[in-house]
Amino acid sequence: MFRQRLDELVDLKHPLAQLATHIDWTVFEREWAGHFPSSRGRPATSTRMIAGLLYLQHTFALSDEDVVWGWVENPYWQLFCGETWFQHRPPIDPSSLTRWRKRIGEAGLEWMLTQTIKAAESAQVVKRQSFQKVIVDSTVQEKAIAHPTDSKLLELARRHLVKLAAEAGLTLRQNYNRQAPKLAVQIGRYAHAKQYKRMRASLKKLKTVVGRVWRDVERQLGKAPEALQQRGCQLLAKVERLLTQKQRDKNKLYSLHAPETECIAKGKTRQPYEFGVKVSIATTHKEGLVVGMRSMPGNPYDGHTLYETLEQVAILTECQPKEVFVDLGYRGADVQQGTKVYHHKLKRDITPRLRRDIRRRSAIEPAIGHMKNDGRLRRNWLQGVHGDAFNALLCGCGHNLRMILRKLRLFFAFIAAWLPSLHLASPRHMASALLFDEAGDSYRQQPGLSLR
C-alpha cells in the first residue's frame, strides 16, 4: 500500500527507460506463446522478462549469473523487463536462461533481432531507405576451448576414459595414471626445444597408451549400467576419431567437449588459425546497424554464404537490399534478382558516388571489433551448433541496442546543454518554443522561432 512504483522512482528520461518504450514487447507474447505454457503448475515466466534479460546480457556483455544478480540491484533493468514494483529477489535461476534459449530456438531469437531493428527505426537511429544498401562480411566466433594440441587432447581423452571406467565399475588392465602425464609434459618440452624427432617418438608412445585404454573400455562397456552406456559410446567414438585422424585431414577433432569446433584460417599474421565457427554479418551502409547475422557451420567459402545472408536481411527488414558492398572473398557470388554486388576491383560503370560507397565497405570492421570487445562475440560459451547460432544472433541484438542507447544519451545530453542557452523573454515563451511529448524524447520547433 505504501510502496512506490518503479516509474515514479526512476528517471523516465534515462536511456534504458526510453529504450523500453521503443520495443514492441507484445511480439514476444504472440510469437513465443507456444514456448511458455502455463496450463499446469506454477505460472510461466513472463516473455518480456526473458527477452529483457537476454537483451541486457548481450548489451552489457554479462554472464547468466551476472545479468540475473545485476537485475536485482538495478531498478532501471527491472523497469526495462516490465516490473511495476522494485523486486528484492532474482526473477529466475541463472541456469534457466540456458533452457529458455533452447526453447525459443534460432527462429525465436531472430524475432529479437527484428525488434532491435524496428526499435532503431523508431528511435531514428536508422532510416527506412538505409536497408537498401548493406555491407556484408564474415568473421570467426571463437569457441571457449584451450588451444588444441595432440598431447593435451590425448591425455584428456585418457583421463575421461579412466573416469568413465571408475563410474561404471570396470576394472582396467592398466590406467597409466603415472606414465601418460609425464609423456604429455615431455612432448611439450621437446616441442619447445625444437627436438621434433624425440617429440614425435613420445607422441607415438602416448597414442599407444591411449589406444590400450580405449580398447580395454570398449571390450567391457557392455557390463556397464545402461545409463552410462550411451555416454560411453559417445566418448569412445570421439577418442577413436582422435586416434585415427592425421595431420592433413579435414574435419579434425579439436575439443572433446565441443566437437563442432572448426579450424578457420582468415589470413591474419598475428593469429593464423582461429578455432570456432564462421559468422556472416550484414550491416547498413550508412549507420552500421546489424540487419543480418548468422552462424555458418562447415567453414564455407564466403561467396557461398552471401545468398543466405541477403535472404535473412530481406526477412528481418522486410526490404530486399539493392546494393551490397563486399570484399574480394565474395567475387562471383550468386545473389537475388535486383541486387547488385560491388567490390573495389570493379572498374566498369563505377560512378563517383559508387566509388565513395565502395570505399566505405571497411566501416563494418570496427562494428565487428565492437561486437567482439564490447559484446560476447569474441568467445562463445554456449554449447553445440545451436549455441553458436544463438550467440551470434544475440550479439547482433546487443550491438543494435548499444547503438540506440548511445543515440538516446547524446540526445538528452544535447537537450541538457542547449536549454540553458535559450534567452527568451519569459518561461511562457520557452514553453511555447519547444513542445515535448509525454516520454520527453522528441520535440518539434514552433514556426518562426530560430534555434541558434
Summary of the structure (lengths in Angstrom):
residues: 452
radius of gyration: 27.6
end to end distance: 48.5
largest distance: 96.5
contacts: 1367
relative contact order: 0.13
helix: 55%
strand: 10%
